[in-house]
Amino acid sequence: STFGFRNTSELLDVVEGRNPEGNLYTRYGLNPTIRALEQKCAALEGGEACLVFSSGIASEAATFLAHCSAGDHIICIGDVYGGTFELLKENLPTLGIETTFMLGRELATLPERIQENTRIVFFETPTNPNLEVLNISEIARIARARHVLTVVDNTFASPINQQPLALGADLVIHSATKYLGGHSDLTGGLVIGGNDLLAPISFWRKNLGQMMAPEVAFLLARSIRTLNVRVQAQNNSALQVASFLQSHRKVLRV
């Protein structure tokens, strides 16, 4: 939880930022196990840096709170995880942050839905639970033209199948509880992107106490070692099931 120092000079070097690699207090993220995991996850998505959280919804909450204030607006495209919907619809409005929900098939209307106070366009792809696939590049292009952040939840695709940052997204979110964790023995979340966008998110993570436990970080690092093998096997199994159903006379559409 906390780390020892040989003298106060060493302590002050970490506290005052002269030794950014020093360890101090786990809630701040200044923990070697946390740091090692964040570096691995950033590399998976091709991002500059990563922040880990106690859950996927914690990573979303910190992201929205860091980049939106009272009077700001979020656009959510497509169906989303129920916890995310509740956060956007019930919790954030109490802080003066409103959300417009739109369907993926309404993408052509996105430019006219962006307001002067819109700060984030958020979506999952594939979506949870209907598995709708959205055009990351097109959404990011529209949002960037209006100086709005594109935040993509990449939980269902995983970095093995899709890397939203390479397609124009500003930030990528994961519920590490699912494919990244893969063993049903941990709960966690990630946000990946540039340091400039992650800095205010880190501030909220620290002060809301949303840090992932080092023991969980150890388990997630273990899981990442087999992520590629697991996802490729899942892809192959899903394709076999889809092929079987597609040729079945009682199945109209796959």
Summary of the structure (lengths in Angstrom):
residues: 254
radius of gyration: 19.5
end to end distance: 49.8
largest distance: 75.4
contacts: 834
relative contact order: 0.16
helix: 49%
strand: 15%
